[in-house]
Amino acid sequence: EIFLYGVNDLLTIFIALECFSLCFYLLSGYTKKDVRSNEATTKYLLMDGASFSILVHEFSWLYGSSRGEIEL
């Protein structure tokens, strides 16, 4: 979360959000023997992958509409 305070371009926003969600992956899959924990981790990984692919697509639209400028 602290990474998001000092960002000034789109790539850093993406990397900071990805690092932030890595903590949630670890927390959701903390208990390896619990079947529900494994299922939750898998579902969270798939949903987060889909949402980040949409985010990257939207960032590409912003990058294209700003004529190649990634600075905010």
PDB file of N, CA, C and O in Angstrom, chain B, residues numbered from 101:
ATOM      1  N   GLU B 101       0.820  -1.189   0.000  1.00  0.00           N
ATOM      2  CA  GLU B 101       0.000   0.000   0.000  1.00  0.00           C
ATOM      3  C   GLU B 101       0.861   1.249   0.000  1.00  0.00           C
ATOM      4  O   GLU B 101       0.478   2.262  -0.584  1.00  0.00           O
ATOM      5  N   ILE B 102       1.992   1.194   0.631  1.00  0.00           N
ATOM      6  CA  ILE B 102       2.856   2.370   0.686  1.00  0.00           C
ATOM      7  C   ILE B 102       3.456   2.676  -0.679  1.00  0.00           C
ATOM      8  O   ILE B 102       3.840   3.815  -0.945  1.00  0.00           O
ATOM      9  N   PHE B 103       3.541   1.662  -1.556  1.00  0.00           N
ATOM     10  CA  PHE B 103       4.065   1.890  -2.902  1.00  0.00           C
ATOM     11  C   PHE B 103       3.154   2.813  -3.696  1.00  0.00           C
ATOM     12  O   PHE B 103       3.627   3.553  -4.559  1.00  0.00           O
ATOM     13  N   LEU B 104       1.864   2.781  -3.420  1.00  0.00           N
ATOM     14  CA  LEU B 104       0.916   3.563  -4.207  1.00  0.00           C
ATOM     15  C   LEU B 104       0.976   5.057  -3.906  1.00  0.00           C
ATOM     16  O   LEU B 104       0.457   5.860  -4.682  1.00  0.00           O
ATOM     17  N   TYR B 105       1.595   5.444  -2.800  1.00  0.00           N
ATOM     18  CA  TYR B 105       1.653   6.869  -2.453  1.00  0.00           C
ATOM     19  C   TYR B 105       2.620   7.650  -3.331  1.00  0.00           C
ATOM     20  O   TYR B 105       2.394   8.829  -3.602  1.00  0.00           O
ATOM     21  N   GLY B 106       3.674   7.018  -3.769  1.00  0.00           N
ATOM     22  CA  GLY B 106       4.693   7.737  -4.512  1.00  0.00           C
ATOM     23  C   GLY B 106       4.721   7.459  -6.000  1.00  0.00           C
ATOM     24  O   GLY B 106       5.709   7.781  -6.660  1.00  0.00           O
ATOM     25  N   VAL B 107       3.674   6.876  -6.550  1.00  0.00           N
ATOM     26  CA  VAL B 107       3.715   6.526  -7.967  1.00  0.00           C
ATOM     27  C   VAL B 107       3.415   7.746  -8.834  1.00  0.00           C
ATOM     28  O   VAL B 107       2.675   8.649  -8.446  1.00  0.00           O
ATOM     29  N   ASN B 108       4.014   7.734 -10.010  1.00  0.00           N
ATOM     30  CA  ASN B 108       3.723   8.804 -10.955  1.00  0.00           C
ATOM     31  C   ASN B 108       3.631   8.294 -12.382  1.00  0.00           C
ATOM     32  O   ASN B 108       3.619   9.093 -13.318  1.00  0.00           O
ATOM     33  N   ASP B 109       3.565   6.985 -12.571  1.00  0.00           N
ATOM     34  CA  ASP B 109       3.318   6.457 -13.905  1.00  0.00           C
ATOM     35  C   ASP B 109       2.514   5.164 -13.816  1.00  0.00           C
ATOM     36  O   ASP B 109       2.378   4.572 -12.745  1.00  0.00           O
ATOM     37  N   LEU B 110       1.987   4.741 -14.955  1.00  0.00           N
ATOM     38  CA  LEU B 110       1.064   3.613 -14.990  1.00  0.00           C
ATOM     39  C   LEU B 110       1.745   2.289 -14.669  1.00  0.00           C
ATOM     40  O   LEU B 110       1.146   1.415 -14.042  1.00  0.00           O
ATOM     41  N   LEU B 111       2.982   2.142 -15.093  1.00  0.00           N
ATOM     42  CA  LEU B 111       3.691   0.891 -14.846  1.00  0.00           C
ATOM     43  C   LEU B 111       3.934   0.671 -13.358  1.00  0.00           C
ATOM     44  O   LEU B 111       3.815  -0.454 -12.872  1.00  0.00           O
ATOM     45  N   THR B 112       4.270   1.720 -12.639  1.00  0.00           N
ATOM     46  CA  THR B 112       4.493   1.602 -11.204  1.00  0.00           C
ATOM     47  C   THR B 112       3.198   1.294 -10.469  1.00  0.00           C
ATOM     48  O   THR B 112       3.211   0.569  -9.474  1.00  0.00           O
ATOM     49  N   ILE B 113       2.084   1.831 -10.942  1.00  0.00           N
ATOM     50  CA  ILE B 113       0.786   1.502 -10.349  1.00  0.00           C
ATOM     51  C   ILE B 113       0.501   0.021 -10.504  1.00  0.00           C
ATOM     52  O   ILE B 113       0.059  -0.632  -9.559  1.00  0.00           O
ATOM     53  N   PHE B 114       0.751  -0.508 -11.683  1.00  0.00           N
ATOM     54  CA  PHE B 114       0.504  -1.924 -11.930  1.00  0.00           C
ATOM     55  C   PHE B 114       1.388  -2.807 -11.049  1.00  0.00           C
ATOM     56  O   PHE B 114       0.904  -3.779 -10.469  1.00  0.00           O
ATOM     57  N   ILE B 115       2.666  -2.484 -10.945  1.00  0.00           N
ATOM     58  CA  ILE B 115       3.587  -3.281 -10.130  1.00  0.00           C
ATOM     59  C   ILE B 115       3.225  -3.189  -8.654  1.00  0.00           C
ATOM     60  O   ILE B 115       3.293  -4.192  -7.943  1.00  0.00           O
ATOM     61  N   ALA B 116       2.842  -2.006  -8.179  1.00  0.00           N
ATOM     62  CA  ALA B 116       2.468  -1.844  -6.775  1.00  0.00           C
ATOM     63  C   ALA B 116       1.204  -2.638  -6.449  1.00  0.00           C
ATOM     64  O   ALA B 116       1.131  -3.264  -5.391  1.00  0.00           O
ATOM     65  N   LEU B 117       0.222  -2.624  -7.327  1.00  0.00           N
ATOM     66  CA  LEU B 117      -0.991  -3.398  -7.086  1.00  0.00           C
ATOM     67  C   LEU B 117      -0.722  -4.899  -7.121  1.00  0.00           C
ATOM     68  O   LEU B 117      -1.328  -5.661  -6.368  1.00  0.00           O
ATOM     69  N   GLU B 118       0.170  -5.313  -7.980  1.00  0.00           N
ATOM     70  CA  GLU B 118       0.519  -6.739  -8.054  1.00  0.00           C
ATOM     71  C   GLU B 118       1.253  -7.181  -6.792  1.00  0.00           C
ATOM     72  O   GLU B 118       0.996  -8.273  -6.286  1.00  0.00           O
ATOM     73  N   CYS B 119       2.155  -6.360  -6.278  1.00  0.00           N
ATOM     74  CA  CYS B 119       2.842  -6.691  -5.018  1.00  0.00           C
ATOM     75  C   CYS B 119       1.881  -6.680  -3.840  1.00  0.00           C
ATOM     76  O   CYS B 119       2.010  -7.486  -2.919  1.00  0.00           O
ATOM     77  N   PHE B 120       0.930  -5.780  -3.870  1.00  0.00           N
ATOM     78  CA  PHE B 120      -0.062  -5.687  -2.805  1.00  0.00           C
ATOM     79  C   PHE B 120      -0.955  -6.930  -2.788  1.00  0.00           C
ATOM     80  O   PHE B 120      -1.303  -7.425  -1.716  1.00  0.00           O
ATOM     81  N   SER B 121      -1.323  -7.429  -3.951  1.00  0.00           N
ATOM     82  CA  SER B 121      -2.187  -8.600  -3.994  1.00  0.00           C
ATOM     83  C   SER B 121      -1.428  -9.883  -3.687  1.00  0.00           C
ATOM     84  O   SER B 121      -2.047 -10.889  -3.339  1.00  0.00           O
ATOM     85  N   LEU B 122      -0.109  -9.874  -3.807  1.00  0.00           N
ATOM     86  CA  LEU B 122       0.689 -11.046  -3.467  1.00  0.00           C
ATOM     87  C   LEU B 122       0.526 -11.408  -1.995  1.00  0.00           C
ATOM     88  O   LEU B 122       0.513 -12.589  -1.648  1.00  0.00           O
ATOM     89  N   CYS B 123       0.404 -10.415  -1.134  1.00  0.00           N
ATOM     90  CA  CYS B 123       0.172 -10.671   0.293  1.00  0.00           C
ATOM     91  C   CYS B 123      -1.149 -11.392   0.508  1.00  0.00           C
ATOM     92  O   CYS B 123      -1.243 -12.272   1.363  1.00  0.00           O
ATOM     93  N   PHE B 124      -2.162 -11.031  -0.252  1.00  0.00           N
ATOM     94  CA  PHE B 124      -3.451 -11.696  -0.107  1.00  0.00           C
ATOM     95  C   PHE B 124      -3.423 -13.130  -0.619  1.00  0.00           C
ATOM     96  O   PHE B 124      -4.138 -13.984  -0.095  1.00  0.00           O
ATOM     97  N   TYR B 125      -2.608 -13.407  -1.637  1.00  0.00           N
ATOM     98  CA  TYR B 125      -2.433 -14.794  -2.089  1.00  0.00           C
ATOM     99  C   TYR B 125      -1.871 -15.638  -0.962  1.00  0.00           C
ATOM    100  O   TYR B 125      -2.352 -16.737  -0.687  1.00  0.00           O
ATOM    101  N   LEU B 126      -0.851 -15.109  -0.317  1.00  0.00           N
ATOM    102  CA  LEU B 126      -0.216 -15.853   0.763  1.00  0.00           C
ATOM    103  C   LEU B 126      -1.152 -16.052   1.946  1.00  0.00           C
ATOM    104  O   LEU B 126      -1.155 -17.115   2.566  1.00  0.00           O
ATOM    105  N   LEU B 127      -1.939 -15.044   2.258  1.00  0.00           N
ATOM    106  CA  LEU B 127      -2.867 -15.171   3.384  1.00  0.00           C
ATOM    107  C   LEU B 127      -4.018 -16.131   3.086  1.00  0.00           C
ATOM    108  O   LEU B 127      -4.457 -16.861   3.975  1.00  0.00           O
ATOM    109  N   SER B 128      -4.500 -16.135   1.869  1.00  0.00           N
ATOM    110  CA  SER B 128      -5.622 -17.015   1.553  1.00  0.00           C
ATOM    111  C   SER B 128      -5.183 -18.473   1.451  1.00  0.00           C
ATOM    112  O   SER B 128      -6.000 -19.369   1.667  1.00  0.00           O
ATOM    113  N   GLY B 129      -3.928 -18.733   1.132  1.00  0.00           N
ATOM    114  CA  GLY B 129      -3.446 -20.100   1.028  1.00  0.00           C
ATOM    115  C   GLY B 129      -2.552 -20.504   2.175  1.00  0.00           C
ATOM    116  O   GLY B 129      -1.704 -21.384   2.025  1.00  0.00           O
ATOM    117  N   TYR B 130      -2.730 -19.875   3.316  1.00  0.00           N
ATOM    118  CA  TYR B 130      -1.845 -20.112   4.455  1.00  0.00           C
ATOM    119  C   TYR B 130      -1.926 -21.547   4.964  1.00  0.00           C
ATOM    120  O   TYR B 130      -0.897 -22.162   5.246  1.00  0.00           O
ATOM    121  N   THR B 131      -3.125 -22.080   5.083  1.00  0.00           N
ATOM    122  CA  THR B 131      -3.276 -23.457   5.557  1.00  0.00           C
ATOM    123  C   THR B 131      -3.346 -24.378   4.351  1.00  0.00           C
ATOM    124  O   THR B 131      -4.351 -24.408   3.641  1.00  0.00           O
ATOM    125  N   LYS B 132      -2.291 -25.117   4.126  1.00  0.00           N
ATOM    126  CA  LYS B 132      -2.204 -25.965   2.939  1.00  0.00           C
ATOM    127  C   LYS B 132      -3.074 -27.205   3.047  1.00  0.00           C
ATOM    128  O   LYS B 132      -3.511 -27.736   2.026  1.00  0.00           O
ATOM    129  N   LYS B 133      -3.334 -27.675   4.246  1.00  0.00           N
ATOM    130  CA  LYS B 133      -4.092 -28.915   4.408  1.00  0.00           C
ATOM    131  C   LYS B 133      -5.590 -28.710   4.284  1.00  0.00           C
ATOM    132  O   LYS B 133      -6.324 -29.676   4.071  1.00  0.00           O
ATOM    133  N   ASP B 134      -6.060 -27.486   4.411  1.00  0.00           N
ATOM    134  CA  ASP B 134      -7.494 -27.200   4.315  1.00  0.00           C
ATOM    135  C   ASP B 134      -7.906 -27.101   2.846  1.00  0.00           C
ATOM    136  O   ASP B 134      -7.344 -26.314   2.085  1.00  0.00           O
ATOM    137  N   VAL B 135      -8.886 -27.903   2.462  1.00  0.00           N
ATOM    138  CA  VAL B 135      -9.339 -27.926   1.071  1.00  0.00           C
ATOM    139  C   VAL B 135      -9.986 -26.598   0.698  1.00  0.00           C
ATOM    140  O   VAL B 135      -9.823 -26.120  -0.425  1.00  0.00           O
ATOM    141  N   ARG B 136     -10.718 -26.003   1.632  1.00  0.00           N
ATOM    142  CA  ARG B 136     -11.362 -24.711   1.340  1.00  0.00           C
ATOM    143  C   ARG B 136     -10.341 -23.607   1.117  1.00  0.00           C
ATOM    144  O   ARG B 136     -10.564 -22.702   0.312  1.00  0.00           O
ATOM    145  N   SER B 137      -9.217 -23.680   1.834  1.00  0.00           N
ATOM    146  CA  SER B 137      -8.164 -22.690   1.639  1.00  0.00           C
ATOM    147  C   SER B 137      -7.546 -22.816   0.247  1.00  0.00           C
ATOM    148  O   SER B 137      -7.280 -21.812  -0.413  1.00  0.00           O
ATOM    149  N   ASN B 138      -7.323 -24.038  -0.186  1.00  0.00           N
ATOM    150  CA  ASN B 138      -6.774 -24.250  -1.530  1.00  0.00           C
ATOM    151  C   ASN B 138      -7.740 -23.786  -2.599  1.00  0.00           C
ATOM    152  O   ASN B 138      -7.334 -23.191  -3.598  1.00  0.00           O
ATOM    153  N   GLU B 139      -9.017 -24.058  -2.390  1.00  0.00           N
ATOM    154  CA  GLU B 139     -10.029 -23.622  -3.358  1.00  0.00           C
ATOM    155  C   GLU B 139     -10.117 -22.105  -3.399  1.00  0.00           C
ATOM    156  O   GLU B 139     -10.221 -21.512  -4.473  1.00  0.00           O
ATOM    157  N   ALA B 140     -10.077 -21.483  -2.240  1.00  0.00           N
ATOM    158  CA  ALA B 140     -10.149 -20.024  -2.186  1.00  0.00           C
ATOM    159  C   ALA B 140      -8.942 -19.382  -2.852  1.00  0.00           C
ATOM    160  O   ALA B 140      -9.074 -18.370  -3.541  1.00  0.00           O
ATOM    161  N   THR B 141      -7.773 -19.963  -2.651  1.00  0.00           N
ATOM    162  CA  THR B 141      -6.575 -19.428  -3.280  1.00  0.00           C
ATOM    163  C   THR B 141      -6.640 -19.554  -4.790  1.00  0.00           C
ATOM    164  O   THR B 141      -6.259 -18.633  -5.513  1.00  0.00           O
ATOM    165  N   THR B 142      -7.122 -20.693  -5.267  1.00  0.00           N
ATOM    166  CA  THR B 142      -7.236 -20.895  -6.711  1.00  0.00           C
ATOM    167  C   THR B 142      -8.238 -19.922  -7.322  1.00  0.00           C
ATOM    168  O   THR B 142      -7.975 -19.322  -8.364  1.00  0.00           O
ATOM    169  N   LYS B 143      -9.376 -19.772  -6.674  1.00  0.00           N
ATOM    170  CA  LYS B 143     -10.388 -18.842  -7.183  1.00  0.00           C
ATOM    171  C   LYS B 143      -9.890 -17.405  -7.143  1.00  0.00           C
ATOM    172  O   LYS B 143     -10.138 -16.631  -8.067  1.00  0.00           O
ATOM    173  N   TYR B 144      -9.188 -17.050  -6.074  1.00  0.00           N
ATOM    174  CA  TYR B 144      -8.666 -15.697  -5.969  1.00  0.00           C
ATOM    175  C   TYR B 144      -7.612 -15.443  -7.040  1.00  0.00           C
ATOM    176  O   TYR B 144      -7.562 -14.360  -7.623  1.00  0.00           O
ATOM    177  N   LEU B 145      -6.778 -16.433  -7.296  1.00  0.00           N
ATOM    178  CA  LEU B 145      -5.756 -16.296  -8.332  1.00  0.00           C
ATOM    179  C   LEU B 145      -6.382 -16.109  -9.710  1.00  0.00           C
ATOM    180  O   LEU B 145      -5.931 -15.268 -10.488  1.00  0.00           O
ATOM    181  N   LEU B 146      -7.420 -16.889 -10.017  1.00  0.00           N
ATOM    182  CA  LEU B 146      -8.085 -16.770 -11.317  1.00  0.00           C
ATOM    183  C   LEU B 146      -8.827 -15.443 -11.461  1.00  0.00           C
ATOM    184  O   LEU B 146      -8.759 -14.800 -12.508  1.00  0.00           O
ATOM    185  N   MET B 147      -9.530 -15.039 -10.419  1.00  0.00           N
ATOM    186  CA  MET B 147     -10.258 -13.765 -10.486  1.00  0.00           C
ATOM    187  C   MET B 147      -9.302 -12.582 -10.569  1.00  0.00           C
ATOM    188  O   MET B 147      -9.555 -11.623 -11.298  1.00  0.00           O
ATOM    189  N   ASP B 148      -8.209 -12.652  -9.826  1.00  0.00           N
ATOM    190  CA  ASP B 148      -7.246 -11.561  -9.856  1.00  0.00           C
ATOM    191  C   ASP B 148      -6.521 -11.507 -11.193  1.00  0.00           C
ATOM    192  O   ASP B 148      -6.223 -10.423 -11.695  1.00  0.00           O
ATOM    193  N   GLY B 149      -6.240 -12.658 -11.767  1.00  0.00           N
ATOM    194  CA  GLY B 149      -5.626 -12.674 -13.089  1.00  0.00           C
ATOM    195  C   GLY B 149      -6.524 -12.065 -14.144  1.00  0.00           C
ATOM    196  O   GLY B 149      -6.064 -11.336 -15.023  1.00  0.00           O
ATOM    197  N   ALA B 150      -7.819 -12.373 -14.050  1.00  0.00           N
ATOM    198  CA  ALA B 150      -8.770 -11.794 -15.005  1.00  0.00           C
ATOM    199  C   ALA B 150      -8.890 -10.283 -14.809  1.00  0.00           C
ATOM    200  O   ALA B 150      -8.930  -9.531 -15.783  1.00  0.00           O
ATOM    201  N   SER B 151      -8.946  -9.840 -13.562  1.00  0.00           N
ATOM    202  CA  SER B 151      -9.092  -8.406 -13.322  1.00  0.00           C
ATOM    203  C   SER B 151      -7.831  -7.634 -13.716  1.00  0.00           C
ATOM    204  O   SER B 151      -7.921  -6.510 -14.212  1.00  0.00           O
ATOM    205  N   PHE B 152      -6.668  -8.227 -13.499  1.00  0.00           N
ATOM    206  CA  PHE B 152      -5.446  -7.539 -13.909  1.00  0.00           C
ATOM    207  C   PHE B 152      -5.276  -7.532 -15.415  1.00  0.00           C
ATOM    208  O   PHE B 152      -4.675  -6.608 -15.962  1.00  0.00           O
ATOM    209  N   SER B 153      -5.790  -8.539 -16.092  1.00  0.00           N
ATOM    210  CA  SER B 153      -5.718  -8.488 -17.557  1.00  0.00           C
ATOM    211  C   SER B 153      -6.616  -7.379 -18.094  1.00  0.00           C
ATOM    212  O   SER B 153      -6.273  -6.724 -19.078  1.00  0.00           O
ATOM    213  N   ILE B 154      -7.751  -7.170 -17.461  1.00  0.00           N
ATOM    214  CA  ILE B 154      -8.621  -6.051 -17.849  1.00  0.00           C
ATOM    215  C   ILE B 154      -7.947  -4.722 -17.526  1.00  0.00           C
ATOM    216  O   ILE B 154      -8.047  -3.770 -18.299  1.00  0.00           O
ATOM    217  N   LEU B 155      -7.258  -4.653 -16.381  1.00  0.00           N
ATOM    218  CA  LEU B 155      -6.550  -3.429 -16.010  1.00  0.00           C
ATOM    219  C   LEU B 155      -5.441  -3.106 -16.999  1.00  0.00           C
ATOM    220  O   LEU B 155      -5.267  -1.946 -17.374  1.00  0.00           O
ATOM    221  N   VAL B 156      -4.693  -4.105 -17.423  1.00  0.00           N
ATOM    222  CA  VAL B 156      -3.634  -3.880 -18.406  1.00  0.00           C
ATOM    223  C   VAL B 156      -4.231  -3.427 -19.732  1.00  0.00           C
ATOM    224  O   VAL B 156      -3.665  -2.568 -20.408  1.00  0.00           O
ATOM    225  N   HIS B 157      -5.368  -3.999 -20.104  1.00  0.00           N
ATOM    226  CA  HIS B 157      -6.037  -3.577 -21.335  1.00  0.00           C
ATOM    227  C   HIS B 157      -6.452  -2.105 -21.239  1.00  0.00           C
ATOM    228  O   HIS B 157      -6.267  -1.347 -22.192  1.00  0.00           O
ATOM    229  N   GLU B 158      -7.007  -1.702 -20.105  1.00  0.00           N
ATOM    230  CA  GLU B 158      -7.409  -0.297 -19.927  1.00  0.00           C
ATOM    231  C   GLU B 158      -6.191   0.623 -19.889  1.00  0.00           C
ATOM    232  O   GLU B 158      -6.247   1.743 -20.397  1.00  0.00           O
ATOM    233  N   PHE B 159      -5.094   0.162 -19.294  1.00  0.00           N
ATOM    234  CA  PHE B 159      -3.873   0.967 -19.308  1.00  0.00           C
ATOM    235  C   PHE B 159      -3.353   1.143 -20.727  1.00  0.00           C
ATOM    236  O   PHE B 159      -2.795   2.188 -21.060  1.00  0.00           O
ATOM    237  N   SER B 160      -3.533   0.129 -21.560  1.00  0.00           N
ATOM    238  CA  SER B 160      -3.098   0.275 -22.949  1.00  0.00           C
ATOM    239  C   SER B 160      -3.948   1.310 -23.676  1.00  0.00           C
ATOM    240  O   SER B 160      -3.439   2.041 -24.526  1.00  0.00           O
ATOM    241  N   TRP B 161      -5.240   1.381 -23.353  1.00  0.00           N
ATOM    242  CA  TRP B 161      -6.089   2.424 -23.932  1.00  0.00           C
ATOM    243  C   TRP B 161      -5.653   3.809 -23.451  1.00  0.00           C
ATOM    244  O   TRP B 161      -5.609   4.756 -24.236  1.00  0.00           O
ATOM    245  N   LEU B 162      -5.331   3.924 -22.162  1.00  0.00           N
ATOM    246  CA  LEU B 162      -4.853   5.209 -21.647  1.00  0.00           C
ATOM    247  C   LEU B 162      -3.521   5.593 -22.283  1.00  0.00           C
ATOM    248  O   LEU B 162      -3.302   6.757 -22.621  1.00  0.00           O
ATOM    249  N   TYR B 163      -2.636   4.618 -22.444  1.00  0.00           N
ATOM    250  CA  TYR B 163      -1.341   4.873 -23.065  1.00  0.00           C
ATOM    251  C   TYR B 163      -1.512   5.325 -24.519  1.00  0.00           C
ATOM    252  O   TYR B 163      -0.826   6.241 -24.973  1.00  0.00           O
ATOM    253  N   GLY B 164      -2.423   4.683 -25.237  1.00  0.00           N
ATOM    254  CA  GLY B 164      -2.663   5.065 -26.618  1.00  0.00           C
ATOM    255  C   GLY B 164      -3.335   6.413 -26.745  1.00  0.00           C
ATOM    256  O   GLY B 164      -3.014   7.180 -27.652  1.00  0.00           O
ATOM    257  N   SER B 165      -4.264   6.719 -25.850  1.00  0.00           N
ATOM    258  CA  SER B 165      -4.976   7.985 -25.958  1.00  0.00           C
ATOM    259  C   SER B 165      -4.114   9.165 -25.490  1.00  0.00           C
ATOM    260  O   SER B 165      -4.399  10.312 -25.836  1.00  0.00           O
ATOM    261  N   SER B 166      -3.064   8.890 -24.706  1.00  0.00           N
ATOM    262  CA  SER B 166      -2.187   9.971 -24.262  1.00  0.00           C
ATOM    263  C   SER B 166      -0.960  10.121 -25.155  1.00  0.00           C
ATOM    264  O   SER B 166      -0.007  10.811 -24.793  1.00  0.00           O
ATOM    265  N   ARG B 167      -0.983   9.477 -26.323  1.00  0.00           N
ATOM    266  CA  ARG B 167       0.090   9.545 -27.318  1.00  0.00           C
ATOM    267  C   ARG B 167       1.436   9.043 -26.794  1.00  0.00           C
ATOM    268  O   ARG B 167       2.481   9.644 -27.046  1.00  0.00           O
ATOM    269  N   GLY B 168       1.387   7.916 -26.053  1.00  0.00           N
ATOM    270  CA  GLY B 168       2.620   7.286 -25.618  1.00  0.00           C
ATOM    271  C   GLY B 168       3.247   7.836 -24.372  1.00  0.00           C
ATOM    272  O   GLY B 168       4.438   7.627 -24.142  1.00  0.00           O
ATOM    273  N   GLU B 169       2.493   8.528 -23.565  1.00  0.00           N
ATOM    274  CA  GLU B 169       3.013   9.118 -22.339  1.00  0.00           C
ATOM    275  C   GLU B 169       2.503   8.307 -21.144  1.00  0.00           C
ATOM    276  O   GLU B 169       1.293   8.167 -20.968  1.00  0.00           O
ATOM    277  N   ILE B 170       3.424   7.765 -20.312  1.00  0.00           N
ATOM    278  CA  ILE B 170       2.956   6.982 -19.173  1.00  0.00           C
ATOM    279  C   ILE B 170       3.013   7.754 -17.870  1.00  0.00           C
ATOM    280  O   ILE B 170       2.559   7.256 -16.841  1.00  0.00           O
ATOM    281  N   GLU B 171       3.556   8.949 -17.892  1.00  0.00           N
ATOM    282  CA  GLU B 171       3.579   9.792 -16.688  1.00  0.00           C
ATOM    283  C   GLU B 171       2.172  10.299 -16.400  1.00  0.00           C
ATOM    284  O   GLU B 171       1.412  10.618 -17.314  1.00  0.00           O
ATOM    285  N   LEU B 172       1.842  10.367 -15.127  1.00  0.00           N
ATOM    286  CA  LEU B 172       0.509  10.879 -14.761  1.00  0.00           C
ATOM    287  C   LEU B 172       0.502  12.391 -14.674  1.00  0.00           C
ATOM    288  O   LEU B 172      -0.533  12.987 -14.379  1.00  0.00           O
TER     289      LEU B 172
END
